[in-house]
Amino acid sequence: MTQHLKREIPQQELREKWFKSHLLDREVELGELYDMPEEELDLIMAETAEIRSDSSNRERNLGKFCTAGYFLELSRIIDKRRLDSTNKL
């Protein structure tokens, strides 16, 4: 991660928080979302949205349900910022 990008990542997102993605077949750190290619970010959003959409997931594994929410919302924010910056060009 470059120094420039590291300064843009809020401190609370630098703490170790990971999501085990079955679609990407690896664990993803929260801070990695900022550098993730668009195709992978789309897969993370789809996978985490699926977890969040099934309310029984909350009962089965609250930690995974909450982590999926963090990853989904941050992915959406990053995606929107990328789209906004592309539209300004």
Distance bins in CASP14 RR format, pairs under 12 A and 6 or more apart:
PFRMAT RR
TARGET T0000
AUTHOR 0000-0000-0000
RMODE 2
METHOD distances of the structure
MODEL  1
1 7 0 0 0 0 0 1 0 0 0 0 0
1 8 0 0 0 0 1 0 0 0 0 0 0
1 9 1 0 0 1 0 0 0 0 0 0 0
1 13 0 0 0 0 0 1 0 0 0 0 0
1 14 0 0 0 0 1 0 0 0 0 0 0
1 29 0 0 0 0 1 0 0 0 0 0 0
1 31 1 0 0 1 0 0 0 0 0 0 0
1 32 0 0 0 0 1 0 0 0 0 0 0
1 33 0 0 0 0 0 1 0 0 0 0 0
1 34 1 0 0 1 0 0 0 0 0 0 0
1 35 1 0 0 1 0 0 0 0 0 0 0
1 36 0 0 0 0 0 1 0 0 0 0 0
2 8 0 0 0 0 1 0 0 0 0 0 0
2 9 0 0 0 0 0 1 0 0 0 0 0
2 34 0 0 0 0 0 1 0 0 0 0 0
2 35 0 0 0 0 1 0 0 0 0 0 0
3 9 0 0 0 0 0 1 0 0 0 0 0
4 34 0 0 0 0 0 1 0 0 0 0 0
4 35 0 0 0 0 0 1 0 0 0 0 0
5 13 0 0 0 0 0 1 0 0 0 0 0
5 14 0 0 0 0 0 1 0 0 0 0 0
5 31 0 0 0 0 1 0 0 0 0 0 0
5 32 0 0 0 0 0 1 0 0 0 0 0
5 33 0 0 0 0 0 1 0 0 0 0 0
5 34 1 0 1 0 0 0 0 0 0 0 0
5 35 1 0 0 1 0 0 0 0 0 0 0
5 36 0 0 0 0 0 1 0 0 0 0 0
5 78 0 0 0 0 0 1 0 0 0 0 0
6 13 0 0 0 0 0 1 0 0 0 0 0
6 14 1 0 0 1 0 0 0 0 0 0 0
6 31 0 0 0 0 1 0 0 0 0 0 0
6 32 0 0 0 0 0 1 0 0 0 0 0
6 34 0 0 0 0 1 0 0 0 0 0 0
6 35 0 0 0 0 0 1 0 0 0 0 0
7 14 0 0 0 0 0 1 0 0 0 0 0
7 34 0 0 0 0 0 1 0 0 0 0 0
8 14 0 0 0 0 0 1 0 0 0 0 0
8 31 0 0 0 0 0 1 0 0 0 0 0
8 33 0 0 0 0 0 1 0 0 0 0 0
8 34 1 0 0 1 0 0 0 0 0 0 0
8 35 0 0 0 0 0 1 0 0 0 0 0
8 78 0 0 0 0 0 1 0 0 0 0 0
8 81 0 0 0 0 0 1 0 0 0 0 0
9 15 0 0 0 0 0 1 0 0 0 0 0
9 29 0 0 0 0 0 1 0 0 0 0 0
9 30 0 0 0 0 1 0 0 0 0 0 0
9 31 1 0 1 0 0 0 0 0 0 0 0
9 32 0 0 0 0 1 0 0 0 0 0 0
9 33 0 0 0 0 1 0 0 0 0 0 0
9 34 1 0 1 0 0 0 0 0 0 0 0
9 35 0 0 0 0 1 0 0 0 0 0 0
9 74 0 0 0 0 0 1 0 0 0 0 0
9 77 0 0 0 0 0 1 0 0 0 0 0
9 78 0 0 0 0 0 1 0 0 0 0 0
10 30 0 0 0 0 0 1 0 0 0 0 0
10 31 0 0 0 0 1 0 0 0 0 0 0
10 33 0 0 0 0 0 1 0 0 0 0 0
10 34 0 0 0 0 0 1 0 0 0 0 0
10 74 0 0 0 0 1 0 0 0 0 0 0
10 77 0 0 0 0 0 1 0 0 0 0 0
11 30 0 0 0 0 0 1 0 0 0 0 0
11 31 0 0 0 0 0 1 0 0 0 0 0
12 30 0 0 0 0 1 0 0 0 0 0 0
12 31 0 0 0 0 0 1 0 0 0 0 0
12 70 0 0 0 0 1 0 0 0 0 0 0
12 74 0 0 0 0 0 1 0 0 0 0 0
13 29 0 0 0 0 1 0 0 0 0 0 0
13 30 1 0 1 0 0 0 0 0 0 0 0
13 31 1 0 1 0 0 0 0 0 0 0 0
13 32 0 0 0 0 0 1 0 0 0 0 0
13 33 0 0 0 0 1 0 0 0 0 0 0
13 34 0 0 0 0 1 0 0 0 0 0 0
13 70 0 0 0 0 1 0 0 0 0 0 0
13 71 0 0 0 0 0 1 0 0 0 0 0
13 73 0 0 0 0 0 1 0 0 0 0 0
13 74 1 0 0 1 0 0 0 0 0 0 0
13 75 0 0 0 0 0 1 0 0 0 0 0
13 77 0 0 0 0 0 1 0 0 0 0 0
13 78 0 0 0 0 0 1 0 0 0 0 0
14 29 0 0 0 0 1 0 0 0 0 0 0
14 30 0 0 0 0 1 0 0 0 0 0 0
14 31 1 0 0 1 0 0 0 0 0 0 0
14 32 0 0 0 0 0 1 0 0 0 0 0
14 34 0 0 0 0 0 1 0 0 0 0 0
15 29 0 0 0 0 1 0 0 0 0 0 0
15 30 1 0 0 1 0 0 0 0 0 0 0
15 31 0 0 0 0 1 0 0 0 0 0 0
15 70 0 0 0 0 0 1 0 0 0 0 0
16 27 0 0 0 0 0 1 0 0 0 0 0
16 28 0 0 0 0 0 1 0 0 0 0 0
16 29 1 0 0 1 0 0 0 0 0 0 0
16 30 0 0 0 0 1 0 0 0 0 0 0
16 31 0 0 0 0 1 0 0 0 0 0 0
16 32 0 0 0 0 0 1 0 0 0 0 0
16 67 0 0 0 0 0 1 0 0 0 0 0
17 27 0 0 0 0 0 1 0 0 0 0 0
17 28 0 0 0 0 1 0 0 0 0 0 0
17 29 1 0 0 1 0 0 0 0 0 0 0
17 30 1 0 1 0 0 0 0 0 0 0 0
17 31 0 0 0 0 1 0 0 0 0 0 0
17 32 0 0 0 0 0 1 0 0 0 0 0
17 33 0 0 0 0 0 1 0 0 0 0 0
17 63 0 0 0 0 0 1 0 0 0 0 0
17 64 0 0 0 0 0 1 0 0 0 0 0
17 66 0 0 0 0 0 1 0 0 0 0 0
17 67 1 0 0 1 0 0 0 0 0 0 0
17 68 0 0 0 0 0 1 0 0 0 0 0
17 69 0 0 0 0 0 1 0 0 0 0 0
17 70 1 0 0 1 0 0 0 0 0 0 0
17 71 0 0 0 0 1 0 0 0 0 0 0
17 74 0 0 0 0 1 0 0 0 0 0 0
18 24 0 0 0 0 0 1 0 0 0 0 0
18 26 0 0 0 0 1 0 0 0 0 0 0
18 27 1 0 1 0 0 0 0 0 0 0 0
18 28 1 0 0 1 0 0 0 0 0 0 0
18 29 1 0 1 0 0 0 0 0 0 0 0
18 30 1 0 0 1 0 0 0 0 0 0 0
18 31 0 0 0 0 1 0 0 0 0 0 0
18 32 0 0 0 0 1 0 0 0 0 0 0
18 33 0 0 0 0 0 1 0 0 0 0 0
18 44 0 0 0 0 0 1 0 0 0 0 0
18 63 0 0 0 0 0 1 0 0 0 0 0
18 64 0 0 0 0 0 1 0 0 0 0 0
18 67 1 0 0 1 0 0 0 0 0 0 0
18 68 0 0 0 0 0 1 0 0 0 0 0
18 70 0 0 0 0 0 1 0 0 0 0 0
18 71 0 0 0 0 1 0 0 0 0 0 0
19 26 0 0 0 0 1 0 0 0 0 0 0
19 27 1 0 0 1 0 0 0 0 0 0 0
19 28 1 0 1 0 0 0 0 0 0 0 0
19 29 0 0 0 0 1 0 0 0 0 0 0
19 30 1 0 0 1 0 0 0 0 0 0 0
19 31 0 0 0 0 0 1 0 0 0 0 0
19 32 0 0 0 0 1 0 0 0 0 0 0
19 33 0 0 0 0 1 0 0 0 0 0 0
19 36 0 0 0 0 0 1 0 0 0 0 0
19 43 0 0 0 0 0 1 0 0 0 0 0
19 44 1 0 0 1 0 0 0 0 0 0 0
19 45 0 0 0 0 0 1 0 0 0 0 0
19 47 0 0 0 0 1 0 0 0 0 0 0
19 48 1 0 0 1 0 0 0 0 0 0 0
19 51 0 0 0 0 1 0 0 0 0 0 0
19 52 0 0 0 0 0 1 0 0 0 0 0
19 63 0 0 0 0 0 1 0 0 0 0 0
19 64 0 0 0 0 1 0 0 0 0 0 0
19 65 0 0 0 0 0 1 0 0 0 0 0
19 66 0 0 0 0 0 1 0 0 0 0 0
19 67 1 0 1 0 0 0 0 0 0 0 0
19 68 1 0 0 1 0 0 0 0 0 0 0
19 69 0 0 0 0 1 0 0 0 0 0 0
19 70 0 0 0 0 1 0 0 0 0 0 0
19 71 1 0 1 0 0 0 0 0 0 0 0
19 72 0 0 0 0 1 0 0 0 0 0 0
19 74 0 0 0 0 0 1 0 0 0 0 0
19 75 0 0 0 0 1 0 0 0 0 0 0
20 26 1 0 0 1 0 0 0 0 0 0 0
20 27 1 0 1 0 0 0 0 0 0 0 0
20 28 1 0 0 1 0 0 0 0 0 0 0
20 29 0 0 0 0 0 1 0 0 0 0 0
20 44 0 0 0 0 0 1 0 0 0 0 0
20 47 0 0 0 0 1 0 0 0 0 0 0
20 48 0 0 0 0 0 1 0 0 0 0 0
20 51 0 0 0 0 0 1 0 0 0 0 0
20 61 0 0 0 0 0 1 0 0 0 0 0
20 63 0 0 0 0 0 1 0 0 0 0 0
20 64 0 0 0 0 1 0 0 0 0 0 0
20 67 0 0 0 0 1 0 0 0 0 0 0
20 68 0 0 0 0 0 1 0 0 0 0 0
20 71 0 0 0 0 0 1 0 0 0 0 0
21 27 1 0 0 1 0 0 0 0 0 0 0
21 28 1 0 1 0 0 0 0 0 0 0 0
21 29 0 0 0 0 0 1 0 0 0 0 0
21 32 0 0 0 0 0 1 0 0 0 0 0
21 33 0 0 0 0 0 1 0 0 0 0 0
21 36 0 0 0 0 0 1 0 0 0 0 0
21 40 0 0 0 0 1 0 0 0 0 0 0
21 41 0 0 0 0 0 1 0 0 0 0 0
21 42 0 0 0 0 0 1 0 0 0 0 0
21 43 1 0 0 1 0 0 0 0 0 0 0
21 44 1 0 0 1 0 0 0 0 0 0 0
21 45 0 0 0 0 0 1 0 0 0 0 0
21 46 0 0 0 0 0 1 0 0 0 0 0
21 47 1 0 1 0 0 0 0 0 0 0 0
21 48 0 0 0 0 1 0 0 0 0 0 0
21 50 0 0 0 0 0 1 0 0 0 0 0
21 51 0 0 0 0 0 1 0 0 0 0 0
21 64 0 0 0 0 0 1 0 0 0 0 0
21 67 0 0 0 0 0 1 0 0 0 0 0
21 68 0 0 0 0 0 1 0 0 0 0 0
21 71 0 0 0 0 1 0 0 0 0 0 0
21 72 0 0 0 0 0 1 0 0 0 0 0
21 75 0 0 0 0 0 1 0 0 0 0 0
22 28 0 0 0 0 0 1 0 0 0 0 0
22 43 0 0 0 0 1 0 0 0 0 0 0
22 44 0 0 0 0 0 1 0 0 0 0 0
22 46 0 0 0 0 0 1 0 0 0 0 0
22 47 1 0 0 1 0 0 0 0 0 0 0
22 48 0 0 0 0 0 1 0 0 0 0 0
22 50 0 0 0 0 0 1 0 0 0 0 0
22 51 0 0 0 0 0 1 0 0 0 0 0
22 64 0 0 0 0 0 1 0 0 0 0 0
22 68 0 0 0 0 0 1 0 0 0 0 0
23 39 0 0 0 0 0 1 0 0 0 0 0
23 40 0 0 0 0 1 0 0 0 0 0 0
23 41 0 0 0 0 0 1 0 0 0 0 0
23 42 0 0 0 0 1 0 0 0 0 0 0
23 43 1 0 1 0 0 0 0 0 0 0 0
23 44 1 0 0 1 0 0 0 0 0 0 0
23 45 0 0 0 0 0 1 0 0 0 0 0
23 46 1 0 0 1 0 0 0 0 0 0 0
23 47 1 0 1 0 0 0 0 0 0 0 0
23 48 0 0 0 0 1 0 0 0 0 0 0
23 49 0 0 0 0 0 1 0 0 0 0 0
23 50 0 0 0 0 1 0 0 0 0 0 0
23 51 0 0 0 0 0 1 0 0 0 0 0
24 32 0 0 0 0 0 1 0 0 0 0 0
24 33 0 0 0 0 0 1 0 0 0 0 0
24 36 0 0 0 0 1 0 0 0 0 0 0
24 37 0 0 0 0 0 1 0 0 0 0 0
24 39 0 0 0 0 1 0 0 0 0 0 0
24 40 1 0 0 1 0 0 0 0 0 0 0
24 41 0 0 0 0 0 1 0 0 0 0 0
24 42 0 0 0 0 0 1 0 0 0 0 0
24 43 1 0 1 0 0 0 0 0 0 0 0
24 44 1 0 0 1 0 0 0 0 0 0 0
24 45 0 0 0 0 0 1 0 0 0 0 0
24 46 0 0 0 0 0 1 0 0 0 0 0
24 47 0 0 0 0 1 0 0 0 0 0 0
24 48 0 0 0 0 0 1 0 0 0 0 0
24 71 0 0 0 0 0 1 0 0 0 0 0
25 40 0 0 0 0 0 1 0 0 0 0 0
25 43 0 0 0 0 0 1 0 0 0 0 0
25 47 0 0 0 0 0 1 0 0 0 0 0
26 32 0 0 0 0 1 0 0 0 0 0 0
26 36 0 0 0 0 0 1 0 0 0 0 0
26 40 0 0 0 0 1 0 0 0 0 0 0
26 43 0 0 0 0 0 1 0 0 0 0 0
26 44 0 0 0 0 0 1 0 0 0 0 0
27 44 0 0 0 0 0 1 0 0 0 0 0
27 67 0 0 0 0 0 1 0 0 0 0 0
27 71 0 0 0 0 0 1 0 0 0 0 0
28 34 0 0 0 0 0 1 0 0 0 0 0
28 35 0 0 0 0 0 1 0 0 0 0 0
28 36 1 0 0 1 0 0 0 0 0 0 0
28 40 0 0 0 0 1 0 0 0 0 0 0
28 41 0 0 0 0 1 0 0 0 0 0 0
28 43 0 0 0 0 1 0 0 0 0 0 0
28 44 1 0 0 1 0 0 0 0 0 0 0
28 45 0 0 0 0 0 1 0 0 0 0 0
28 47 0 0 0 0 1 0 0 0 0 0 0
28 48 0 0 0 0 0 1 0 0 0 0 0
28 67 0 0 0 0 0 1 0 0 0 0 0
28 68 0 0 0 0 0 1 0 0 0 0 0
28 70 0 0 0 0 0 1 0 0 0 0 0
28 71 1 0 0 1 0 0 0 0 0 0 0
28 74 0 0 0 0 0 1 0 0 0 0 0
28 75 0 0 0 0 1 0 0 0 0 0 0
29 35 0 0 0 0 0 1 0 0 0 0 0
29 36 0 0 0 0 0 1 0 0 0 0 0
29 44 0 0 0 0 0 1 0 0 0 0 0
29 67 0 0 0 0 0 1 0 0 0 0 0
29 70 0 0 0 0 0 1 0 0 0 0 0
29 71 0 0 0 0 0 1 0 0 0 0 0
29 74 0 0 0 0 0 1 0 0 0 0 0
30 36 0 0 0 0 0 1 0 0 0 0 0
30 44 0 0 0 0 0 1 0 0 0 0 0
30 48 0 0 0 0 0 1 0 0 0 0 0
30 67 0 0 0 0 1 0 0 0 0 0 0
30 68 0 0 0 0 0 1 0 0 0 0 0
30 69 0 0 0 0 0 1 0 0 0 0 0
30 70 1 0 0 1 0 0 0 0 0 0 0
30 71 1 0 0 1 0 0 0 0 0 0 0
30 72 0 0 0 0 0 1 0 0 0 0 0
30 73 0 0 0 0 0 1 0 0 0 0 0
30 74 1 0 0 1 0 0 0 0 0 0 0
30 75 0 0 0 0 1 0 0 0 0 0 0
30 77 0 0 0 0 0 1 0 0 0 0 0
30 78 0 0 0 0 0 1 0 0 0 0 0
31 41 0 0 0 0 0 1 0 0 0 0 0
31 44 0 0 0 0 0 1 0 0 0 0 0
31 70 0 0 0 0 0 1 0 0 0 0 0
31 71 0 0 0 0 1 0 0 0 0 0 0
31 74 0 0 0 0 1 0 0 0 0 0 0
31 75 0 0 0 0 0 1 0 0 0 0 0
31 78 0 0 0 0 1 0 0 0 0 0 0
32 40 0 0 0 0 1 0 0 0 0 0 0
32 41 0 0 0 0 1 0 0 0 0 0 0
32 44 0 0 0 0 1 0 0 0 0 0 0
32 71 0 0 0 0 0 1 0 0 0 0 0
32 74 0 0 0 0 0 1 0 0 0 0 0
32 75 0 0 0 0 0 1 0 0 0 0 0
32 78 0 0 0 0 0 1 0 0 0 0 0
33 40 0 0 0 0 1 0 0 0 0 0 0
33 41 1 0 0 1 0 0 0 0 0 0 0
33 42 0 0 0 0 0 1 0 0 0 0 0
33 43 0 0 0 0 0 1 0 0 0 0 0
33 44 1 0 0 1 0 0 0 0 0 0 0
33 45 0 0 0 0 1 0 0 0 0 0 0
33 48 0 0 0 0 0 1 0 0 0 0 0
33 70 0 0 0 0 1 0 0 0 0 0 0
33 71 1 0 0 1 0 0 0 0 0 0 0
33 72 0 0 0 0 0 1 0 0 0 0 0
33 73 0 0 0 0 0 1 0 0 0 0 0
33 74 1 0 1 0 0 0 0 0 0 0 0
33 75 1 0 1 0 0 0 0 0 0 0 0
33 76 0 0 0 0 0 1 0 0 0 0 0
33 77 0 0 0 0 1 0 0 0 0 0 0
33 78 1 0 1 0 0 0 0 0 0 0 0
33 79 0 0 0 0 1 0 0 0 0 0 0
33 81 0 0 0 0 0 1 0 0 0 0 0
33 82 0 0 0 0 0 1 0 0 0 0 0
34 40 0 0 0 0 0 1 0 0 0 0 0
34 41 0 0 0 0 1 0 0 0 0 0 0
34 74 0 0 0 0 1 0 0 0 0 0 0
34 75 0 0 0 0 0 1 0 0 0 0 0
34 77 0 0 0 0 0 1 0 0 0 0 0
34 78 1 0 0 1 0 0 0 0 0 0 0
34 79 0 0 0 0 0 1 0 0 0 0 0
34 81 0 0 0 0 1 0 0 0 0 0 0
34 82 0 0 0 0 1 0 0 0 0 0 0
35 41 0 0 0 0 1 0 0 0 0 0 0
35 78 0 0 0 0 1 0 0 0 0 0 0
35 82 0 0 0 0 0 1 0 0 0 0 0
36 42 0 0 0 0 1 0 0 0 0 0 0
36 43 0 0 0 0 1 0 0 0 0 0 0
36 44 1 0 0 1 0 0 0 0 0 0 0
36 45 0 0 0 0 0 1 0 0 0 0 0
36 71 0 0 0 0 0 1 0 0 0 0 0
36 74 0 0 0 0 0 1 0 0 0 0 0
36 75 0 0 0 0 1 0 0 0 0 0 0
36 78 1 0 0 1 0 0 0 0 0 0 0
36 79 0 0 0 0 1 0 0 0 0 0 0
36 82 0 0 0 0 0 1 0 0 0 0 0
37 43 0 0 0 0 1 0 0 0 0 0 0
37 44 0 0 0 0 0 1 0 0 0 0 0
37 78 0 0 0 0 0 1 0 0 0 0 0
37 79 0 0 0 0 0 1 0 0 0 0 0
37 82 0 0 0 0 0 1 0 0 0 0 0
38 44 0 0 0 0 0 1 0 0 0 0 0
38 45 0 0 0 0 0 1 0 0 0 0 0
38 75 0 0 0 0 0 1 0 0 0 0 0
38 78 0 0 0 0 1 0 0 0 0 0 0
38 79 1 0 0 1 0 0 0 0 0 0 0
38 82 1 0 0 1 0 0 0 0 0 0 0
38 83 0 0 0 0 1 0 0 0 0 0 0
38 86 0 0 0 0 0 1 0 0 0 0 0
39 45 0 0 0 0 0 1 0 0 0 0 0
39 46 0 0 0 0 0 1 0 0 0 0 0
39 79 0 0 0 0 0 1 0 0 0 0 0
40 46 0 0 0 0 0 1 0 0 0 0 0
40 47 0 0 0 0 0 1 0 0 0 0 0
40 71 0 0 0 0 0 1 0 0 0 0 0
40 75 0 0 0 0 1 0 0 0 0 0 0
40 78 0 0 0 0 0 1 0 0 0 0 0
40 79 0 0 0 0 0 1 0 0 0 0 0
41 47 0 0 0 0 0 1 0 0 0 0 0
41 48 0 0 0 0 0 1 0 0 0 0 0
41 71 0 0 0 0 1 0 0 0 0 0 0
41 72 0 0 0 0 0 1 0 0 0 0 0
41 74 0 0 0 0 1 0 0 0 0 0 0
41 75 1 0 1 0 0 0 0 0 0 0 0
41 76 0 0 0 0 1 0 0 0 0 0 0
41 77 0 0 0 0 0 1 0 0 0 0 0
41 78 1 0 0 1 0 0 0 0 0 0 0
41 79 1 0 0 1 0 0 0 0 0 0 0
41 80 0 0 0 0 0 1 0 0 0 0 0
41 81 0 0 0 0 0 1 0 0 0 0 0
41 82 0 0 0 0 1 0 0 0 0 0 0
41 83 0 0 0 0 0 1 0 0 0 0 0
42 48 0 0 0 0 0 1 0 0 0 0 0
42 49 0 0 0 0 0 1 0 0 0 0 0
42 72 0 0 0 0 0 1 0 0 0 0 0
42 75 0 0 0 0 1 0 0 0 0 0 0
42 76 0 0 0 0 0 1 0 0 0 0 0
42 78 0 0 0 0 0 1 0 0 0 0 0
42 79 1 0 0 1 0 0 0 0 0 0 0
42 82 0 0 0 0 0 1 0 0 0 0 0
43 49 0 0 0 0 0 1 0 0 0 0 0
43 50 0 0 0 0 0 1 0 0 0 0 0
43 71 0 0 0 0 0 1 0 0 0 0 0
43 72 0 0 0 0 0 1 0 0 0 0 0
43 75 0 0 0 0 1 0 0 0 0 0 0
43 79 0 0 0 0 0 1 0 0 0 0 0
44 50 0 0 0 0 0 1 0 0 0 0 0
44 51 0 0 0 0 0 1 0 0 0 0 0
44 67 0 0 0 0 0 1 0 0 0 0 0
44 68 0 0 0 0 1 0 0 0 0 0 0
44 69 0 0 0 0 0 1 0 0 0 0 0
44 70 0 0 0 0 0 1 0 0 0 0 0
44 71 1 0 1 0 0 0 0 0 0 0 0
44 72 1 0 0 1 0 0 0 0 0 0 0
44 73 0 0 0 0 0 1 0 0 0 0 0
44 74 0 0 0 0 1 0 0 0 0 0 0
44 75 1 0 1 0 0 0 0 0 0 0 0
44 76 0 0 0 0 0 1 0 0 0 0 0
44 78 0 0 0 0 1 0 0 0 0 0 0
44 79 0 0 0 0 1 0 0 0 0 0 0
45 51 0 0 0 0 0 1 0 0 0 0 0
45 52 0 0 0 0 0 1 0 0 0 0 0
45 53 0 0 0 0 0 1 0 0 0 0 0
45 68 0 0 0 0 0 1 0 0 0 0 0
45 69 0 0 0 0 0 1 0 0 0 0 0
45 71 0 0 0 0 1 0 0 0 0 0 0
45 72 1 0 0 1 0 0 0 0 0 0 0
45 73 0 0 0 0 1 0 0 0 0 0 0
45 74 0 0 0 0 1 0 0 0 0 0 0
45 75 1 0 1 0 0 0 0 0 0 0 0
45 76 1 0 0 1 0 0 0 0 0 0 0
45 77 0 0 0 0 0 1 0 0 0 0 0
45 78 0 0 0 0 1 0 0 0 0 0 0
45 79 1 0 0 1 0 0 0 0 0 0 0
45 80 0 0 0 0 0 1 0 0 0 0 0
46 52 0 0 0 0 0 1 0 0 0 0 0
46 53 0 0 0 0 0 1 0 0 0 0 0
46 68 0 0 0 0 0 1 0 0 0 0 0
46 71 0 0 0 0 0 1 0 0 0 0 0
46 72 0 0 0 0 1 0 0 0 0 0 0
46 75 0 0 0 0 1 0 0 0 0 0 0
46 76 0 0 0 0 0 1 0 0 0 0 0
46 79 0 0 0 0 0 1 0 0 0 0 0
47 53 0 0 0 0 0 1 0 0 0 0 0
47 57 0 0 0 0 0 1 0 0 0 0 0
47 64 0 0 0 0 0 1 0 0 0 0 0
47 67 0 0 0 0 0 1 0 0 0 0 0
47 68 1 0 0 1 0 0 0 0 0 0 0
47 69 0 0 0 0 0 1 0 0 0 0 0
47 71 0 0 0 0 1 0 0 0 0 0 0
47 72 0 0 0 0 1 0 0 0 0 0 0
47 75 0 0 0 0 1 0 0 0 0 0 0
48 54 0 0 0 0 0 1 0 0 0 0 0
48 57 0 0 0 0 0 1 0 0 0 0 0
48 64 0 0 0 0 1 0 0 0 0 0 0
48 65 0 0 0 0 1 0 0 0 0 0 0
48 66 0 0 0 0 0 1 0 0 0 0 0
48 67 0 0 0 0 1 0 0 0 0 0 0
48 68 1 0 1 0 0 0 0 0 0 0 0
48 69 1 0 1 0 0 0 0 0 0 0 0
48 70 0 0 0 0 1 0 0 0 0 0 0
48 71 1 0 1 0 0 0 0 0 0 0 0
48 72 1 1 0 0 0 0 0 0 0 0 0
48 73 0 0 0 0 1 0 0 0 0 0 0
48 74 0 0 0 0 1 0 0 0 0 0 0
48 75 1 0 0 1 0 0 0 0 0 0 0
48 76 0 0 0 0 1 0 0 0 0 0 0
49 57 0 0 0 0 0 1 0 0 0 0 0
49 68 0 0 0 0 1 0 0 0 0 0 0
49 69 0 0 0 0 1 0 0 0 0 0 0
49 71 0 0 0 0 1 0 0 0 0 0 0
49 72 1 0 1 0 0 0 0 0 0 0 0
49 73 0 0 0 0 0 1 0 0 0 0 0
49 75 0 0 0 0 1 0 0 0 0 0 0
49 76 0 0 0 0 1 0 0 0 0 0 0
50 57 0 0 0 0 1 0 0 0 0 0 0
50 64 0 0 0 0 0 1 0 0 0 0 0
50 65 0 0 0 0 0 1 0 0 0 0 0
50 68 0 0 0 0 1 0 0 0 0 0 0
50 69 0 0 0 0 0 1 0 0 0 0 0
50 71 0 0 0 0 0 1 0 0 0 0 0
50 72 0 0 0 0 1 0 0 0 0 0 0
51 57 1 0 1 0 0 0 0 0 0 0 0
51 58 0 0 0 0 1 0 0 0 0 0 0
51 60 0 0 0 0 0 1 0 0 0 0 0
51 61 0 0 0 0 1 0 0 0 0 0 0
51 62 0 0 0 0 0 1 0 0 0 0 0
51 63 0 0 0 0 0 1 0 0 0 0 0
51 64 1 0 0 1 0 0 0 0 0 0 0
51 65 1 0 0 1 0 0 0 0 0 0 0
51 66 0 0 0 0 0 1 0 0 0 0 0
51 67 0 0 0 0 1 0 0 0 0 0 0
51 68 1 0 1 0 0 0 0 0 0 0 0
51 69 1 0 0 1 0 0 0 0 0 0 0
51 70 0 0 0 0 0 1 0 0 0 0 0
51 71 0 0 0 0 1 0 0 0 0 0 0
51 72 0 0 0 0 1 0 0 0 0 0 0
52 58 0 0 0 0 1 0 0 0 0 0 0
52 63 0 0 0 0 0 1 0 0 0 0 0
52 64 0 0 0 0 0 1 0 0 0 0 0
52 65 1 0 0 1 0 0 0 0 0 0 0
52 66 0 0 0 0 1 0 0 0 0 0 0
52 67 0 0 0 0 0 1 0 0 0 0 0
52 68 1 0 1 0 0 0 0 0 0 0 0
52 69 1 0 1 0 0 0 0 0 0 0 0
52 70 0 0 0 0 0 1 0 0 0 0 0
52 71 0 0 0 0 1 0 0 0 0 0 0
52 72 1 0 1 0 0 0 0 0 0 0 0
52 73 0 0 0 0 1 0 0 0 0 0 0
52 75 0 0 0 0 0 1 0 0 0 0 0
52 76 0 0 0 0 0 1 0 0 0 0 0
53 65 0 0 0 0 0 1 0 0 0 0 0
53 68 0 0 0 0 1 0 0 0 0 0 0
53 69 0 0 0 0 0 1 0 0 0 0 0
53 72 0 0 0 0 0 1 0 0 0 0 0
54 60 0 0 0 0 1 0 0 0 0 0 0
54 61 0 0 0 0 0 1 0 0 0 0 0
54 64 0 0 0 0 0 1 0 0 0 0 0
54 65 0 0 0 0 1 0 0 0 0 0 0
54 68 0 0 0 0 0 1 0 0 0 0 0
55 62 0 0 0 0 0 1 0 0 0 0 0
55 65 0 0 0 0 1 0 0 0 0 0 0
56 62 0 0 0 0 0 1 0 0 0 0 0
56 65 0 0 0 0 1 0 0 0 0 0 0
57 63 0 0 0 0 1 0 0 0 0 0 0
57 64 1 0 0 1 0 0 0 0 0 0 0
57 65 1 0 1 0 0 0 0 0 0 0 0
57 66 0 0 0 0 0 1 0 0 0 0 0
57 67 0 0 0 0 0 1 0 0 0 0 0
57 68 1 0 0 1 0 0 0 0 0 0 0
57 69 0 0 0 0 0 1 0 0 0 0 0
58 64 0 0 0 0 1 0 0 0 0 0 0
58 65 1 0 1 0 0 0 0 0 0 0 0
58 66 0 0 0 0 1 0 0 0 0 0 0
58 67 0 0 0 0 0 1 0 0 0 0 0
58 68 0 0 0 0 1 0 0 0 0 0 0
58 69 0 0 0 0 0 1 0 0 0 0 0
59 65 0 0 0 0 1 0 0 0 0 0 0
61 67 0 0 0 0 1 0 0 0 0 0 0
61 68 0 0 0 0 1 0 0 0 0 0 0
62 68 0 0 0 0 0 1 0 0 0 0 0
62 69 0 0 0 0 0 1 0 0 0 0 0
63 69 0 0 0 0 1 0 0 0 0 0 0
63 70 0 0 0 0 0 1 0 0 0 0 0
63 71 0 0 0 0 0 1 0 0 0 0 0
64 70 0 0 0 0 0 1 0 0 0 0 0
64 71 0 0 0 0 0 1 0 0 0 0 0
65 71 0 0 0 0 0 1 0 0 0 0 0
65 72 0 0 0 0 0 1 0 0 0 0 0
66 72 0 0 0 0 0 1 0 0 0 0 0
66 73 0 0 0 0 0 1 0 0 0 0 0
67 73 0 0 0 0 0 1 0 0 0 0 0
67 74 0 0 0 0 0 1 0 0 0 0 0
68 74 0 0 0 0 0 1 0 0 0 0 0
68 75 0 0 0 0 0 1 0 0 0 0 0
69 75 0 0 0 0 1 0 0 0 0 0 0
69 76 0 0 0 0 1 0 0 0 0 0 0
69 77 0 0 0 0 0 1 0 0 0 0 0
70 76 0 0 0 0 0 1 0 0 0 0 0
70 77 0 0 0 0 0 1 0 0 0 0 0
71 77 0 0 0 0 0 1 0 0 0 0 0
71 78 0 0 0 0 0 1 0 0 0 0 0
72 78 0 0 0 0 0 1 0 0 0 0 0
72 79 0 0 0 0 0 1 0 0 0 0 0
73 79 0 0 0 0 0 1 0 0 0 0 0
73 80 0 0 0 0 0 1 0 0 0 0 0
74 80 0 0 0 0 0 1 0 0 0 0 0
74 81 0 0 0 0 0 1 0 0 0 0 0
75 81 0 0 0 0 0 1 0 0 0 0 0
75 82 0 0 0 0 0 1 0 0 0 0 0
76 82 0 0 0 0 0 1 0 0 0 0 0
76 83 0 0 0 0 0 1 0 0 0 0 0
77 83 0 0 0 0 0 1 0 0 0 0 0
77 84 0 0 0 0 0 1 0 0 0 0 0
78 84 0 0 0 0 0 1 0 0 0 0 0
78 85 0 0 0 0 0 1 0 0 0 0 0
79 85 0 0 0 0 0 1 0 0 0 0 0
79 86 0 0 0 0 0 1 0 0 0 0 0
80 86 0 0 0 0 0 1 0 0 0 0 0
80 87 0 0 0 0 0 1 0 0 0 0 0
81 87 0 0 0 0 0 1 0 0 0 0 0
81 88 0 0 0 0 0 1 0 0 0 0 0
82 88 0 0 0 0 0 1 0 0 0 0 0
82 89 0 0 0 0 0 1 0 0 0 0 0
83 89 0 0 0 0 0 1 0 0 0 0 0
END
